[in-house]
């Protein structure tokens, strides 16, 4: 009778160990998937940061240019048909080649 109890105890412990192993595998798998997703999100954020830094540099350069009165006048003449006194502006259609 003691031998049967020992076998049942070993079987019970085997199921406990099996359940523990399955639980740990599940837990580590979920964490591995989460880490991969977080790494992908981090890489996407780095790409977005680089694009924003480039845009910031361009805007800073544009702000510096807009503080120059000659540049502003030239810009207005080119883009908004701004003319000097007594000057007539004729806008020609752009050729599509």
DSSP file (Angstrom, degrees, kcal/mol; ACC not computed):
  #  RESIDUE AA STRUCTURE BP1 BP2  ACC     N-H-->O    O-->H-N    N-H-->O    O-->H-N    TCO  KAPPA ALPHA  PHI   PSI    X-CA   Y-CA   Z-CA
    1    1 A X     >        0   0    0      0, 0.0     4,-1.7     0, 0.0     5,-0.2   0.000 360.0 360.0 360.0 -36.4    0.0    0.0    0.0
    2    2 A X  H  >  +     0   0    0      1,-0.2     4,-1.7     2,-0.2     5,-0.1   0.828 360.0  57.1 -65.5 -31.1    2.9    2.4    0.7
    3    3 A X  H  > S+     0   0    0      2,-0.2     4,-1.9     1,-0.2    -1,-0.2   0.886 105.0  49.9 -68.9 -37.9    4.2    1.7   -2.8
    4    4 A X  H  > S+     0   0    0      2,-0.2     4,-2.5     1,-0.2    -2,-0.2   0.878 109.9  50.9 -67.0 -38.1    0.9    2.8   -4.4
    5    5 A X  H  X S+     0   0    0     -4,-1.7     4,-2.3     1,-0.2    -1,-0.2   0.878 109.4  51.2 -66.2 -36.5    0.9    6.1   -2.3
    6    6 A X  H  X S+     0   0    0     -4,-1.7     4,-2.2     2,-0.2    -2,-0.2   0.899 110.8  47.9 -66.8 -40.1    4.4    6.7   -3.5
    7    7 A X  H  X S+     0   0    0     -4,-1.9     4,-2.4     2,-0.2    -2,-0.2   0.921 112.9  48.0 -67.3 -43.9    3.5    6.2   -7.1
    8    8 A X  H  X S+     0   0    0     -4,-2.5     4,-2.6     1,-0.2    -2,-0.2   0.887 111.2  51.1 -63.7 -38.8    0.4    8.5   -6.8
    9    9 A X  H  X S+     0   0    0     -4,-2.3     4,-2.5     2,-0.2    -1,-0.2   0.911 110.9  48.3 -64.5 -41.5    2.6   11.1   -5.1
   10   10 A X  H  X S+     0   0    0     -4,-2.2     4,-2.2     2,-0.2    -2,-0.2   0.892 112.1  49.3 -65.6 -39.8    5.1   11.0   -7.9
   11   11 A X  H  X S+     0   0    0     -4,-2.4     4,-2.2     2,-0.2    -2,-0.2   0.922 111.5  49.3 -64.6 -42.9    2.4   11.2  -10.5
   12   12 A X  H  X S+     0   0    0     -4,-2.6     4,-2.2     1,-0.2    -2,-0.2   0.922 111.7  48.0 -61.6 -44.7    0.9   14.2   -8.7
   13   13 A X  H  X S+     0   0    0     -4,-2.5     4,-2.8     1,-0.2    -1,-0.2   0.868 108.7  55.5 -64.7 -35.7    4.3   15.9   -8.5
   14   14 A X  H  X S+     0   0    0     -4,-2.2     4,-2.4     2,-0.2    -2,-0.2   0.914 109.2  46.5 -61.9 -43.2    4.8   15.2  -12.2
   15   15 A X  H  X S+     0   0    0     -4,-2.2     4,-2.8     2,-0.2    -2,-0.2   0.879 111.8  51.3 -66.0 -38.1    1.5   17.0  -13.0
   16   16 A X  H  X S+     0   0    0     -4,-2.2     4,-2.5     2,-0.2    -2,-0.2   0.939 112.5  45.5 -63.5 -46.4    2.5   19.9  -10.8
   17   17 A X  H  X S+     0   0    0     -4,-2.8     4,-2.6     2,-0.2    -2,-0.2   0.892 113.3  50.4 -64.0 -40.0    5.9   20.2  -12.5
   18   18 A X  H  X S+     0   0    0     -4,-2.4     4,-2.6     2,-0.2    -2,-0.2   0.927 111.7  47.5 -63.7 -45.4    4.3   19.9  -15.9
   19   19 A X  H  X S+     0   0    0     -4,-2.8     4,-2.3     1,-0.2    -2,-0.2   0.900 112.5  49.6 -62.1 -41.2    1.8   22.6  -15.0
   20   20 A X  H  X S+     0   0    0     -4,-2.5     4,-2.5     2,-0.2    -2,-0.2   0.908 111.1  49.5 -63.8 -42.5    4.6   24.8  -13.7
   21   21 A X  H  X S+     0   0    0     -4,-2.6     4,-2.6     2,-0.2    -2,-0.2   0.921 111.5  48.1 -63.7 -44.7    6.6   24.3  -16.9
   22   22 A X  H  X S+     0   0    0     -4,-2.6     4,-2.5     1,-0.2    -1,-0.2   0.914 112.2  50.0 -62.7 -42.5    3.6   25.1  -19.1
   23   23 A X  H  X S+     0   0    0     -4,-2.3     4,-2.5     2,-0.2    -2,-0.2   0.921 112.2  46.8 -62.0 -44.9    2.9   28.3  -17.1
   24   24 A X  H  X S+     0   0    0     -4,-2.5     4,-2.7     2,-0.2     5,-0.2   0.901 111.8  50.3 -65.7 -41.0    6.5   29.4  -17.3
   25   25 A X  H  X S+     0   0    0     -4,-2.6     4,-2.2     2,-0.2    -2,-0.2   0.924 112.3  47.8 -62.5 -43.6    6.7   28.8  -21.0
   26   26 A X  H  X S+     0   0    0     -4,-2.5     4,-2.4    -5,-0.2    -2,-0.2   0.930 112.7  48.9 -61.1 -46.4    3.5   30.7  -21.5
   27   27 A X  H  X S+     0   0    0     -4,-2.5     4,-2.1     1,-0.2    -2,-0.2   0.922 113.5  45.4 -61.8 -46.5    4.8   33.6  -19.4
   28   28 A X  H  X S+     0   0    0     -4,-2.7     4,-2.2     2,-0.2    -1,-0.2   0.848 111.7  53.0 -68.5 -33.6    8.1   33.8  -21.1
   29   29 A X  H  X S+     0   0    0     -4,-2.2     4,-2.3    -5,-0.2    -2,-0.2   0.928 109.5  48.2 -66.0 -44.9    6.5   33.6  -24.6
   30   30 A X  H  X S+     0   0    0     -4,-2.4     4,-2.2     1,-0.2    -2,-0.2   0.912 113.1  48.4 -61.6 -43.0    4.2   36.5  -23.8
   31   31 A X  H  X S+     0   0    0     -4,-2.1     4,-2.4     2,-0.2    -1,-0.2   0.884 109.5  52.2 -66.3 -38.0    7.1   38.6  -22.5
   32   32 A X  H  X S+     0   0    0     -4,-2.2     4,-2.1     2,-0.2    -2,-0.2   0.911 110.5  48.1 -64.3 -42.2    9.2   37.8  -25.6
   33   33 A X  H  X S+     0   0    0     -4,-2.3     4,-2.3     1,-0.2    -2,-0.2   0.906 111.5  50.8 -63.9 -41.5    6.3   38.9  -27.9
   34   34 A X  H  X S+     0   0    0     -4,-2.2     4,-2.4     1,-0.2    -2,-0.2   0.900 109.4  50.6 -63.5 -41.2    5.9   42.1  -25.8
   35   35 A X  H  X S+     0   0    0     -4,-2.4     4,-2.3     2,-0.2    -1,-0.2   0.910 110.0  49.6 -64.3 -42.6    9.7   42.9  -26.0
   36   36 A X  H  X S+     0   0    0     -4,-2.1     4,-2.0     2,-0.2    -2,-0.2   0.918 112.5  47.8 -62.8 -43.2    9.6   42.4  -29.8
   37   37 A X  H  X S+     0   0    0     -4,-2.3     4,-2.3     1,-0.2    -2,-0.2   0.899 112.1  49.1 -65.0 -40.8    6.6   44.7  -30.1
   38   38 A X  H  X S+     0   0    0     -4,-2.4     4,-2.3     2,-0.2    -1,-0.2   0.879 109.7  52.2 -66.0 -38.0    8.2   47.4  -27.9
   39   39 A X  H  X S+     0   0    0     -4,-2.3     4,-2.2     2,-0.2    -2,-0.2   0.905 110.1  48.6 -64.8 -41.3   11.5   47.2  -29.9
   40   40 A X  H  X S+     0   0    0     -4,-2.0     4,-2.2     2,-0.2    -2,-0.2   0.914 111.7  49.1 -64.3 -43.5    9.5   47.8  -33.1
   41   41 A X  H  X S+     0   0    0     -4,-2.3     4,-2.2     1,-0.2    -2,-0.2   0.889 110.3  51.9 -63.3 -39.2    7.7   50.7  -31.5
   42   42 A X  H  X S+     0   0    0     -4,-2.3     4,-2.1     2,-0.2    -2,-0.2   0.909 109.3  49.0 -63.6 -43.2   11.0   52.1  -30.3
   43   43 A X  H  X S+     0   0    0     -4,-2.2     4,-2.0     2,-0.2    -2,-0.2   0.894 110.4  51.2 -64.7 -39.4   12.5   51.9  -33.8
   44   44 A X  H  X S+     0   0    0     -4,-2.2     4,-2.3     1,-0.2    -1,-0.2   0.897 109.6  50.5 -62.9 -40.3    9.4   53.6  -35.3
   45   45 A X  H  X S+     0   0    0     -4,-2.2     4,-2.6     2,-0.2    -2,-0.2   0.863 107.7  53.3 -67.0 -35.5    9.8   56.4  -32.7
   46   46 A X  H  X S+     0   0    0     -4,-2.1     4,-2.3     2,-0.2    -1,-0.2   0.910 109.6  48.3 -64.1 -41.4   13.5   56.8  -33.6
   47   47 A X  H  X S+     0   0    0     -4,-2.0     4,-2.0     2,-0.2    -2,-0.2   0.919 112.9  47.9 -64.1 -43.3   12.6   57.2  -37.3
   48   48 A X  H  X S+     0   0    0     -4,-2.3     4,-2.3     1,-0.2    -2,-0.2   0.896 110.4  52.5 -64.4 -40.1    9.8   59.8  -36.4
   49   49 A X  H  X S+     0   0    0     -4,-2.6     4,-2.5     1,-0.2    -2,-0.2   0.918 108.2  50.6 -61.8 -43.9   12.3   61.7  -34.2
   50   50 A X  H  X S+     0   0    0     -4,-2.3     4,-2.1     1,-0.2    -1,-0.2   0.903 110.8  49.0 -61.9 -41.2   14.8   61.9  -37.0
   51   51 A X  H  X S+     0   0    0     -4,-2.0     4,-2.3     1,-0.2    -1,-0.2   0.900 112.0  48.9 -64.3 -40.5   12.2   63.2  -39.4
   52   52 A X  H  X S+     0   0    0     -4,-2.3     4,-2.5     2,-0.2    -2,-0.2   0.877 109.3  52.0 -68.2 -37.0   11.1   65.8  -36.8
   53   53 A X  H  X S+     0   0    0     -4,-2.5     4,-2.3     2,-0.2    -1,-0.2   0.902 110.5  48.6 -64.8 -40.3   14.7   66.9  -36.1
   54   54 A X  H  X S+     0   0    0     -4,-2.1     4,-2.3     2,-0.2    -2,-0.2   0.917 112.0  48.7 -64.2 -43.1   15.2   67.4  -39.9
   55   55 A X  H  X S+     0   0    0     -4,-2.3     4,-2.5     1,-0.2    -2,-0.2   0.892 110.2  52.0 -63.3 -39.3   11.9   69.4  -40.1
   56   56 A X  H  X S+     0   0    0     -4,-2.5     4,-2.5     2,-0.2    -2,-0.2   0.913 109.0  50.0 -63.2 -42.9   13.0   71.5  -37.1
   57   57 A X  H  X S+     0   0    0     -4,-2.3     4,-2.2     2,-0.2    -2,-0.2   0.915 111.8  48.3 -62.4 -42.9   16.3   72.3  -38.8
   58   58 A X  H  X S+     0   0    0     -4,-2.3     4,-2.2     1,-0.2    -2,-0.2   0.911 112.7  47.8 -63.5 -42.5   14.6   73.3  -42.0
   59   59 A X  H  X S+     0   0    0     -4,-2.5     4,-2.4     2,-0.2    -2,-0.2   0.877 110.3  52.1 -67.4 -36.9   12.1   75.5  -40.1
   60   60 A X  H  X S+     0   0    0     -4,-2.5     4,-2.1     2,-0.2    -1,-0.2   0.917 110.3  48.7 -63.4 -42.6   14.9   77.1  -38.1
   61   61 A X  H  X S+     0   0    0     -4,-2.2     4,-2.2     1,-0.2    -2,-0.2   0.905 111.2  50.3 -62.8 -41.5   16.7   77.9  -41.3
   62   62 A X  H  X S+     0   0    0     -4,-2.2     4,-2.5     2,-0.2    -2,-0.2   0.878 108.0  52.6 -65.7 -37.7   13.5   79.4  -42.8
   63   63 A X  H  X S+     0   0    0     -4,-2.4     4,-0.9     2,-0.2    -1,-0.2   0.912 109.5  49.5 -63.6 -42.1   13.0   81.5  -39.7
   64   64 A X  H >< S+     0   0    0     -4,-2.1     3,-0.5     1,-0.2     4,-0.3   0.907 112.3  47.9 -62.8 -41.3   16.6   82.9  -40.1
   65   65 A X  H >< S+     0   0    0     -4,-2.2     3,-1.5     1,-0.2     7,-0.3   0.886 107.3  55.9 -66.6 -38.2   15.9   83.6  -43.8
   66   66 A X  H 3< S+     0   0    0     -4,-2.5    -1,-0.2     1,-0.3    -2,-0.2   0.669  97.1  63.9 -70.8 -14.9   12.6   85.3  -43.0
   67   67 A X  T << S+     0   0    0     -4,-0.9     2,-0.6    -3,-0.5    -1,-0.3   0.627  85.9  87.1 -80.6 -11.9   14.4   87.7  -40.7
   68   68 A X  S <> S-     0   0    0     -3,-1.5     4,-2.0    -4,-0.3     5,-0.2  -0.798  70.8-153.3 -88.6 119.8   16.3   89.0  -43.7
   69   69 A X  H  > S+     0   0    0     -2,-0.6     4,-2.3     1,-0.2     5,-0.2   0.860  92.6  54.0 -64.5 -37.4   14.3   91.8  -45.3
   70   70 A X  H  > S+     0   0    0      1,-0.2     4,-2.5     2,-0.2    -1,-0.2   0.908 108.8  48.9 -63.7 -41.4   15.8   91.3  -48.8
   71   71 A X  H  > S+     0   0    0     -6,-0.2     4,-2.8     2,-0.2    -2,-0.2   0.916 110.2  50.9 -64.2 -42.6   14.9   87.6  -48.7
   72   72 A X  H  X S+     0   0    0     -4,-2.0     4,-2.6    -7,-0.3    -2,-0.2   0.915 111.6  47.9 -62.5 -43.0   11.3   88.4  -47.7
   73   73 A X  H  X S+     0   0    0     -4,-2.3     4,-2.4     2,-0.2    -1,-0.2   0.937 113.7  46.6 -63.3 -46.8   10.9   90.9  -50.5
   74   74 A X  H  X S+     0   0    0     -4,-2.5     4,-2.2     1,-0.2    -2,-0.2   0.895 112.9  50.2 -61.9 -40.7   12.4   88.5  -53.0
   75   75 A X  H  X S+     0   0    0     -4,-2.8     4,-2.6     2,-0.2     5,-0.4   0.917 111.0  48.3 -63.5 -45.2   10.1   85.7  -51.7
   76   76 A X  H  X S+     0   0    0     -4,-2.6     4,-2.1     1,-0.2     6,-1.2   0.888 111.6  50.2 -65.1 -38.8    7.0   87.8  -51.9
   77   77 A X  H  X S+     0   0    0     -4,-2.4     4,-0.5     4,-0.2    -1,-0.2   0.905 115.4  43.0 -65.9 -40.7    7.9   88.9  -55.5
   78   78 A X  H  < S+     0   0    0     -4,-2.2    -2,-0.2    -5,-0.2    -1,-0.2   0.891 127.9  24.8 -72.7 -40.4    8.4   85.3  -56.6
   79   79 A X  H  < S+     0   0    0     -4,-2.6    -3,-0.2    -5,-0.2    -2,-0.2   0.732 128.5  34.2-102.7 -24.9    5.4   83.7  -54.9
   80   80 A X  H  < S-     0   0    0     -4,-2.1    -3,-0.2    -5,-0.4    -2,-0.1   0.174  99.7-112.4-123.4  18.2    2.8   86.3  -54.4
   81   81 A X     <  +     0   0    0     -4,-0.5     2,-0.4     1,-0.2    -4,-0.2   0.899  52.7 172.9  51.4  47.2    3.1   88.6  -57.4
   82   82 A X        -     0   0    0     -6,-1.2     2,-0.3    -9,-0.1    -1,-0.2  -0.728  10.0-168.1 -84.9 130.5    4.4   91.5  -55.2
   83   83 A X        -     0   0    0     -2,-0.4     2,-0.1     4,-0.1     3,-0.1  -0.819  21.2-114.5-123.8 161.1    5.5   94.4  -57.3
   84   84 A X    >   -     0   0    0     -2,-0.3     3,-1.8     1,-0.1     2,-0.1  -0.387  57.6 -71.1 -80.6 168.4    7.4   97.6  -56.8
   85   85 A X  T 3  S+     0   0    0      1,-0.3    -1,-0.1    -2,-0.1     3,-0.1  -0.413 121.7   9.3 -62.6 131.3    5.7  101.0  -57.3
   86   86 A X  T 3  S+     0   0    0      1,-0.3     2,-0.4    -2,-0.1    -1,-0.3   0.490 101.7 122.2  79.0   3.7    5.0  101.6  -61.0
   87   87 A X    <   -     0   0    0     -3,-1.8     2,-0.4     2,-0.0    -1,-0.3  -0.805  50.9-148.7-102.1 139.0    5.9   98.0  -62.0
   88   88 A X        -     0   0    0     -2,-0.4     2,-0.5    -3,-0.1    -4,-0.1  -0.891   8.6-151.0-106.5 137.8    3.6   95.7  -63.8
   89   89 A X        -     0   0    0     -2,-0.4     2,-0.5    -8,-0.1    -6,-0.1  -0.921   8.9-170.3-111.3 128.9    3.8   92.0  -63.1
   90   90 A X        -     0   0    0     -2,-0.5     2,-0.6     2,-0.0    -9,-0.0  -0.975  11.6-151.6-117.6 120.3    2.8   89.5  -65.8
   91   91 A X        -     0   0    0     -2,-0.5     2,-0.3   -10,-0.0    -2,-0.0  -0.824  10.9-155.7 -96.6 120.8    2.6   85.9  -64.7
   92   92 A X        -     0   0    0     -2,-0.6     2,-0.1     1,-0.1     3,-0.1  -0.693  25.7-103.7 -93.3 144.7    3.2   83.4  -67.5
   93   93 A X        -     0   0    0     -2,-0.3     2,-0.2     1,-0.1    -1,-0.1  -0.382  39.8-110.0 -66.3 145.8    1.9   79.9  -67.3
   94   94 A X        -     0   0    0      1,-0.1     2,-0.3    -2,-0.1    -1,-0.1  -0.545  30.0-120.6 -76.6 139.1    4.5   77.3  -66.4
   95   95 A X        -     0   0    0     -2,-0.2     2,-0.9    -3,-0.1    -1,-0.1  -0.613  17.3-141.1 -81.5 139.3    5.5   75.0  -69.2
   96   96 A X              0   0    0     -2,-0.3    -1,-0.0     1,-0.2    -2,-0.0  -0.837 360.0 360.0-104.7 100.6    4.9   71.3  -68.6
   97   97 A X              0   0    0     -2,-0.9    -1,-0.2     0, 0.0    -2,-0.0   0.351 360.0 360.0-114.1 360.0    7.7   69.3  -70.0
